[in-house]
Amino acid sequence: MRSKIMTLALLAAGAAFGQVSIGVNLGAPPPPRVVHVRPHSPGAGYSWVDGYWYPSGNHYVWHDGYWTRPPYGGARWMAPRYETHQYYQGYWEGDRGKINHDHRWDKERDHRDYNRGKDHDDHDRDHR
């Protein structure tokens, strides 16, 4: 009986102070798809973002390449990458900081990344 109480006490202490983590390791994404034709730019100020794989749940989903206006002038796209068993999502980077792409923005096809993130109010005033 004492050993059962001791075991339960140790399990309770471990649960209170221990850390349990469960994760899914997807491994590396498939190779990028080869696209032979890039659509024409919709206009000045647009940047092309190559297609890429991104994790969604327990699998990878392909995101087609697209034209978009960067979140602010001078921002450049840093493509997603997979290295040392870790996936790093794509983001915009420049003098106003880093802005991660949010796939919920994709429904706004012409301006999916434009005016997102830090200092967008200042950016709006600069372009009125």
TIRO-2110 file (N, C-alpha, C; in Angstrom, 1 decimal):
// TIRO-2110
0.8, -1.2, 0.0, N, 1, A
0.0, 0.0, 0.0, CA, 1, A
0.9, 1.3, 0.0, C, 1, A
2.0, 1.2, 0.8, N, 2, A
2.8, 2.4, 0.9, CA, 2, A
3.5, 2.7, -0.5, C, 2, A
3.8, 1.6, -1.2, N, 3, A
4.5, 1.8, -2.5, CA, 3, A
3.5, 2.4, -3.5, C, 3, A
2.2, 2.1, -3.4, N, 4, A
1.2, 2.7, -4.3, CA, 4, A
1.0, 4.2, -4.0, C, 4, A
1.0, 4.5, -2.7, N, 5, A
0.9, 5.9, -2.3, CA, 5, A
2.1, 6.7, -2.8, C, 5, A
3.3, 6.1, -2.6, N, 6, A
4.5, 6.8, -3.0, CA, 6, A
4.5, 7.0, -4.5, C, 6, A
4.1, 6.0, -5.2, N, 7, A
4.0, 6.1, -6.7, CA, 7, A
3.1, 7.1, -7.1, C, 7, A
1.9, 7.2, -6.5, N, 8, A
0.9, 8.2, -6.9, CA, 8, A
1.4, 9.6, -6.5, C, 8, A
2.1, 9.7, -5.4, N, 9, A
2.7, 11.0, -5.0, CA, 9, A
3.7, 11.5, -6.0, C, 9, A
4.6, 10.6, -6.4, N, 10, A
5.6, 10.9, -7.4, CA, 10, A
5.0, 11.3, -8.8, C, 10, A
4.0, 10.6, -9.2, N, 11, A
3.3, 10.9, -10.4, CA, 11, A
2.6, 12.3, -10.4, C, 11, A
2.0, 12.6, -9.2, N, 12, A
1.3, 13.9, -9.0, CA, 12, A
2.3, 15.0, -9.1, C, 12, A
3.5, 14.8, -8.4, N, 13, A
4.5, 15.8, -8.4, CA, 13, A
5.1, 16.0, -9.8, C, 13, A
5.3, 14.9, -10.5, N, 14, A
5.8, 15.0, -11.9, CA, 14, A
4.8, 15.8, -12.8, C, 14, A
3.5, 15.5, -12.6, N, 15, A
2.5, 16.2, -13.4, CA, 15, A
2.4, 17.7, -13.1, C, 15, A
2.7, 18.0, -11.8, N, 16, A
2.6, 19.4, -11.4, CA, 16, A
3.8, 20.2, -11.9, C, 16, A
5.0, 19.6, -11.9, N, 17, A
6.2, 20.3, -12.3, CA, 17, A
6.8, 19.9, -13.6, C, 17, A
6.4, 18.8, -14.1, N, 18, A
7.0, 18.3, -15.4, CA, 18, A
6.3, 18.9, -16.6, C, 18, A
6.9, 18.7, -17.7, N, 19, A
6.4, 19.2, -19.0, CA, 19, A
6.3, 18.1, -20.0, C, 19, A
5.1, 18.0, -20.5, N, 20, A
4.9, 17.0, -21.5, CA, 20, A
4.5, 17.7, -22.8, C, 20, A
5.2, 17.3, -23.9, N, 21, A
4.8, 17.9, -25.2, CA, 21, A
4.7, 16.8, -26.2, C, 21, A
3.7, 17.0, -27.0, N, 22, A
3.4, 16.1, -28.1, CA, 22, A
3.4, 16.9, -29.4, C, 22, A
4.2, 16.5, -30.3, N, 23, A
4.2, 17.2, -31.6, CA, 23, A
4.2, 16.3, -32.8, C, 23, A
4.0, 16.8, -33.9, N, 24, A
4.0, 16.1, -35.2, CA, 24, A
5.1, 16.6, -36.0, C, 24, A
6.0, 15.7, -36.3, N, 25, A
7.1, 16.0, -37.2, CA, 25, A
6.8, 15.7, -38.6, C, 25, A
6.6, 16.7, -39.4, N, 26, A
6.2, 16.5, -40.8, CA, 26, A
7.4, 16.1, -41.7, C, 26, A
8.5, 16.5, -41.2, N, 27, A
9.7, 16.3, -42.1, CA, 27, A
9.8, 17.4, -43.1, C, 27, A
10.7, 17.3, -44.0, N, 28, A
10.8, 18.3, -45.1, CA, 28, A
9.7, 18.3, -46.0, C, 28, A
9.3, 19.5, -46.5, N, 29, A
8.2, 19.6, -47.5, CA, 29, A
8.7, 19.0, -48.8, C, 29, A
7.7, 18.7, -49.7, N, 30, A
8.0, 18.2, -51.0, CA, 30, A
8.9, 19.2, -51.8, C, 30, A
9.5, 18.8, -52.9, N, 31, A
10.2, 19.8, -53.7, CA, 31, A
9.3, 20.8, -54.3, C, 31, A
9.7, 22.1, -54.5, N, 32, A
8.8, 23.1, -55.0, CA, 32, A
8.3, 22.6, -56.4, C, 32, A
7.1, 23.1, -56.7, N, 33, A
6.6, 22.8, -58.1, CA, 33, A
7.2, 23.7, -59.1, C, 33, A
7.4, 23.1, -60.3, N, 34, A
8.0, 23.9, -61.3, CA, 34, A
6.9, 24.6, -62.1, C, 34, A
7.0, 25.9, -62.2, N, 35, A
6.0, 26.7, -62.9, CA, 35, A
6.7, 27.3, -64.1, C, 35, A
6.2, 27.1, -65.3, N, 36, A
6.8, 27.5, -66.5, CA, 36, A
6.4, 28.9, -66.9, C, 36, A
5.3, 29.4, -66.5, N, 37, A
4.7, 30.7, -66.9, CA, 37, A
4.4, 31.5, -65.7, C, 37, A
4.9, 32.7, -65.6, N, 38, A
4.6, 33.6, -64.6, CA, 38, A
3.7, 34.7, -65.2, C, 38, A
2.5, 34.9, -64.5, N, 39, A
1.6, 36.0, -65.1, CA, 39, A
2.3, 37.3, -65.1, C, 39, A
1.8, 38.2, -66.0, N, 40, A
2.4, 39.5, -66.1, CA, 40, A
2.0, 40.3, -64.8, C, 40, A
2.9, 41.2, -64.4, N, 41, A
2.7, 42.0, -63.2, CA, 41, A
1.5, 42.9, -63.4, C, 41, A
0.7, 43.0, -62.4, N, 42, A
-0.5, 43.9, -62.5, CA, 42, A
-0.2, 45.4, -62.5, C, 42, A
1.0, 45.7, -62.2, N, 43, A
1.4, 47.1, -62.3, CA, 43, A
2.6, 47.5, -61.5, C, 43, A
3.0, 48.7, -61.5, N, 44, A
4.2, 49.2, -60.8, CA, 44, A
4.0, 49.0, -59.3, C, 44, A
5.1, 48.6, -58.6, N, 45, A
5.0, 48.5, -57.1, CA, 45, A
4.7, 47.1, -56.7, C, 45, A
4.5, 46.1, -57.6, N, 46, A
4.1, 44.8, -57.2, CA, 46, A
5.4, 43.9, -57.2, C, 46, A
5.4, 42.9, -56.3, N, 47, A
6.5, 42.0, -56.1, CA, 47, A
6.0, 40.6, -56.4, C, 47, A
6.8, 39.8, -57.0, N, 48, A
6.4, 38.4, -57.2, CA, 48, A
6.9, 37.5, -56.0, C, 48, A
6.0, 36.7, -55.5, N, 49, A
6.3, 35.7, -54.5, CA, 49, A
6.2, 34.3, -55.1, C, 49, A
7.3, 33.6, -55.1, N, 50, A
7.3, 32.3, -55.7, CA, 50, A
6.4, 31.4, -54.9, C, 50, A
5.9, 30.3, -55.5, N, 51, A
5.0, 29.4, -54.8, CA, 51, A
5.9, 28.6, -53.8, C, 51, A
5.2, 28.1, -52.8, N, 52, A
5.9, 27.4, -51.7, CA, 52, A
5.0, 26.4, -51.0, C, 52, A
5.5, 25.5, -50.3, N, 53, A
4.8, 24.6, -49.4, CA, 53, A
4.8, 25.2, -48.0, C, 53, A
3.6, 25.0, -47.3, N, 54, A
3.6, 25.4, -45.9, CA, 54, A
2.8, 24.4, -45.1, C, 54, A
3.1, 24.2, -43.8, N, 55, A
2.4, 23.2, -43.1, CA, 55, A
1.0, 23.7, -42.7, C, 55, A
0.1, 22.7, -42.8, N, 56, A
-1.3, 23.0, -42.4, CA, 56, A
-1.8, 21.7, -41.8, C, 56, A
-2.0, 21.7, -40.5, N, 57, A
-2.3, 20.5, -39.7, CA, 57, A
-1.2, 19.5, -39.8, C, 57, A
-1.4, 18.3, -40.3, N, 58, A
-0.4, 17.3, -40.3, CA, 58, A
0.1, 17.0, -41.7, C, 58, A
0.0, 18.0, -42.6, N, 59, A
0.5, 17.8, -44.0, CA, 59, A
0.9, 19.2, -44.5, C, 59, A
1.6, 19.2, -45.7, N, 60, A
1.9, 20.4, -46.4, CA, 60, A
0.9, 20.7, -47.4, C, 60, A
0.7, 22.0, -47.7, N, 61, A
-0.2, 22.5, -48.7, CA, 61, A
0.6, 23.5, -49.6, C, 61, A
0.3, 23.4, -50.9, N, 62, A
1.0, 24.2, -51.9, CA, 62, A
0.3, 25.6, -51.9, C, 62, A
1.1, 26.6, -51.9, N, 63, A
0.6, 28.0, -52.1, CA, 63, A
1.2, 28.5, -53.4, C, 63, A
0.3, 28.7, -54.4, N, 64, A
0.8, 29.2, -55.7, CA, 64, A
1.5, 30.5, -55.6, C, 64, A
2.4, 30.7, -56.5, N, 65, A
3.1, 32.0, -56.6, CA, 65, A
2.0, 33.1, -56.9, C, 65, A
2.4, 34.4, -56.5, N, 66, A
1.4, 35.4, -56.7, CA, 66, A
2.1, 36.8, -56.8, C, 66, A
1.5, 37.8, -57.4, N, 67, A
1.9, 39.1, -57.4, CA, 67, A
1.2, 39.8, -56.2, C, 67, A
2.0, 40.6, -55.5, N, 68, A
1.4, 41.4, -54.4, CA, 68, A
2.2, 42.7, -54.2, C, 68, A
1.5, 43.6, -53.5, N, 69, A
2.3, 44.8, -53.1, CA, 69, A
2.8, 44.6, -51.8, C, 69, A
4.1, 44.9, -51.5, N, 70, A
4.7, 44.6, -50.2, CA, 70, A
4.0, 45.4, -49.2, C, 70, A
4.1, 45.1, -47.9, N, 71, A
3.4, 45.8, -46.8, CA, 71, A
3.8, 47.2, -46.7, C, 71, A
5.1, 47.5, -47.1, N, 72, A
5.5, 48.9, -47.1, CA, 72, A
6.7, 49.1, -48.0, C, 72, A
7.0, 50.3, -48.5, N, 73, A
8.0, 50.5, -49.4, CA, 73, A
9.4, 50.0, -48.9, C, 73, A
10.1, 49.3, -49.8, N, 74, A
11.4, 48.8, -49.5, CA, 74, A
11.4, 47.5, -48.8, C, 74, A
10.2, 46.9, -48.5, N, 75, A
10.2, 45.6, -47.9, CA, 75, A
10.5, 44.5, -49.0, C, 75, A
11.2, 43.5, -48.6, N, 76, A
11.6, 42.4, -49.5, CA, 76, A
11.1, 41.1, -48.9, C, 76, A
10.7, 40.2, -49.8, N, 77, A
10.1, 38.9, -49.4, CA, 77, A
11.3, 37.9, -49.1, C, 77, A
11.2, 37.3, -47.9, N, 78, A
12.1, 36.3, -47.5, CA, 78, A
11.4, 34.9, -47.6, C, 78, A
11.7, 34.1, -48.5, N, 79, A
10.9, 32.9, -48.8, CA, 79, A
11.0, 31.9, -47.6, C, 79, A
9.9, 31.1, -47.5, N, 80, A
9.9, 30.1, -46.4, CA, 80, A
11.1, 29.1, -46.7, C, 80, A
11.5, 28.5, -45.7, N, 81, A
12.6, 27.5, -45.8, CA, 81, A
12.5, 26.4, -44.8, C, 81, A
13.2, 25.3, -45.0, N, 82, A
13.2, 24.2, -44.1, CA, 82, A
14.7, 23.8, -43.9, C, 82, A
15.1, 23.9, -42.7, N, 83, A
16.5, 23.6, -42.4, CA, 83, A
16.6, 23.1, -41.0, C, 83, A
17.6, 22.2, -40.8, N, 84, A
17.8, 21.5, -39.5, CA, 84, A
16.5, 21.1, -38.8, C, 84, A
15.7, 20.4, -39.6, N, 85, A
14.5, 19.8, -39.1, CA, 85, A
13.5, 20.8, -38.6, C, 85, A
13.5, 22.0, -39.1, N, 86, A
12.6, 23.1, -38.7, CA, 86, A
12.1, 23.8, -39.9, C, 86, A
10.8, 24.1, -39.9, N, 87, A
10.2, 24.9, -41.0, CA, 87, A
10.1, 26.4, -40.5, C, 87, A
10.6, 27.3, -41.4, N, 88, A
10.5, 28.7, -41.1, CA, 88, A
9.6, 29.3, -42.2, C, 88, A
8.6, 30.0, -41.7, N, 89, A
7.6, 30.6, -42.7, CA, 89, A
8.2, 31.8, -43.3, C, 89, A
7.6, 32.2, -44.5, N, 90, A
8.1, 33.3, -45.2, CA, 90, A
7.6, 34.6, -44.6, C, 90, A
8.4, 35.7, -44.8, N, 91, A
8.0, 37.0, -44.2, CA, 91, A
8.6, 38.1, -45.1, C, 91, A
8.1, 39.3, -44.8, N, 92, A
8.6, 40.5, -45.4, CA, 92, A
9.5, 41.1, -44.4, C, 92, A
10.6, 41.7, -45.0, N, 93, A
11.6, 42.3, -44.1, CA, 93, A
12.1, 43.6, -44.7, C, 93, A
12.3, 44.6, -43.9, N, 94, A
12.9, 45.9, -44.3, CA, 94, A
13.1, 46.8, -43.2, C, 94, A
13.2, 48.1, -43.4, N, 95, A
13.6, 49.0, -42.4, CA, 95, A
12.5, 49.3, -41.4, C, 95, A
11.3, 48.8, -41.7, N, 96, A
10.2, 49.0, -40.7, CA, 96, A
9.9, 47.7, -39.9, C, 96, A
10.8, 46.7, -40.1, N, 97, A
10.7, 45.4, -39.3, CA, 97, A
10.1, 44.3, -40.2, C, 97, A
9.9, 43.2, -39.4, N, 98, A
9.5, 41.9, -40.0, CA, 98, A
8.0, 41.8, -40.0, C, 98, A
7.4, 41.3, -41.1, N, 99, A
6.0, 41.1, -41.1, CA, 99, A
5.7, 39.7, -41.7, C, 99, A
5.2, 38.8, -40.9, N, 100, A
4.9, 37.5, -41.4, CA, 100, A
3.7, 37.5, -42.3, C, 100, A
3.7, 36.7, -43.4, N, 101, A
2.5, 36.6, -44.2, CA, 101, A
1.4, 35.8, -43.5, C, 101, A
0.2, 36.2, -43.5, N, 102, A
-0.9, 35.5, -42.9, CA, 102, A
-1.8, 35.0, -44.1, C, 102, A
-2.0, 33.7, -44.2, N, 103, A
-2.8, 33.2, -45.3, CA, 103, A
-4.2, 33.6, -45.3, C, 103, A
-4.7, 34.2, -44.2, N, 104, A
-6.1, 34.7, -44.2, CA, 104, A
-6.1, 36.0, -45.1, C, 104, A
-5.0, 36.6, -45.4, N, 105, A
-5.0, 37.8, -46.3, CA, 105, A
-5.2, 37.4, -47.7, C, 105, A
-5.0, 36.2, -48.1, N, 106, A
-5.0, 35.7, -49.5, CA, 106, A
-6.3, 36.0, -50.2, C, 106, A
-7.4, 36.2, -49.5, N, 107, A
-8.7, 36.4, -50.1, CA, 107, A
-8.7, 37.8, -50.8, C, 107, A
-7.8, 38.7, -50.3, N, 108, A
-7.7, 40.0, -50.9, CA, 108, A
-6.6, 40.0, -52.0, C, 108, A
-6.9, 39.3, -53.0, N, 109, A
-5.9, 39.0, -54.0, CA, 109, A
-4.9, 40.1, -54.5, C, 109, A
-5.4, 41.3, -54.7, N, 110, A
-4.6, 42.4, -55.2, CA, 110, A
-3.7, 43.0, -54.2, C, 110, A
-4.2, 43.0, -52.9, N, 111, A
-3.5, 43.7, -51.9, CA, 111, A
-3.2, 42.8, -50.7, C, 111, A
-3.0, 41.5, -50.9, N, 112, A
-2.9, 40.6, -49.8, CA, 112, A
-1.9, 41.0, -48.7, C, 112, A
-0.8, 41.5, -49.1, N, 113, A
0.3, 41.8, -48.1, CA, 113, A
0.4, 43.3, -47.8, C, 113, A
-0.2, 44.1, -48.7, N, 114, A
0.0, 45.5, -48.7, CA, 114, A
-0.7, 46.1, -47.4, C, 114, A
0.0, 47.0, -46.8, N, 115, A
-0.5, 47.8, -45.7, CA, 115, A
-0.7, 46.9, -44.5, C, 115, A
0.0, 45.9, -44.3, N, 116, A
-0.2, 45.0, -43.1, CA, 116, A
0.9, 45.2, -42.1, C, 116, A
0.6, 45.0, -40.9, N, 117, A
1.6, 45.0, -39.8, CA, 117, A
2.0, 46.4, -39.3, C, 117, A
3.2, 46.5, -38.9, N, 118, A
3.7, 47.6, -38.2, CA, 118, A
3.6, 48.9, -38.9, C, 118, A
3.3, 50.0, -38.2, N, 119, A
3.3, 51.3, -38.7, CA, 119, A
2.5, 51.6, -40.0, C, 119, A
1.4, 50.8, -40.1, N, 120, A
0.6, 50.9, -41.3, CA, 120, A
-0.1, 52.3, -41.4, C, 120, A
-0.4, 52.9, -40.2, N, 121, A
-1.0, 54.2, -40.2, CA, 121, A
-0.1, 55.3, -40.8, C, 121, A
1.2, 55.2, -40.4, N, 122, A
2.2, 56.1, -41.0, CA, 122, A
2.4, 55.9, -42.5, C, 122, A
2.3, 54.6, -42.8, N, 123, A
2.5, 54.3, -44.3, CA, 123, A
1.3, 54.8, -45.1, C, 123, A
0.1, 54.8, -44.5, N, 124, A
-1.1, 55.3, -45.2, CA, 124, A
-0.9, 56.8, -45.4, C, 124, A
-0.5, 57.5, -44.3, N, 125, A
-0.3, 59.0, -44.4, CA, 125, A
0.7, 59.3, -45.5, C, 125, A
1.8, 58.5, -45.6, N, 126, A
2.9, 58.8, -46.6, CA, 126, A
2.4, 58.6, -48.0, C, 126, A
1.3, 57.9, -48.2, N, 127, A
0.9, 57.6, -49.6, CA, 127, A
-0.5, 58.2, -49.9, C, 127, A
-0.9, 59.2, -49.2, N, 128, A
-2.2, 59.8, -49.5, CA, 128, A
-2.0, 61.0, -50.4, C, 128, A
END
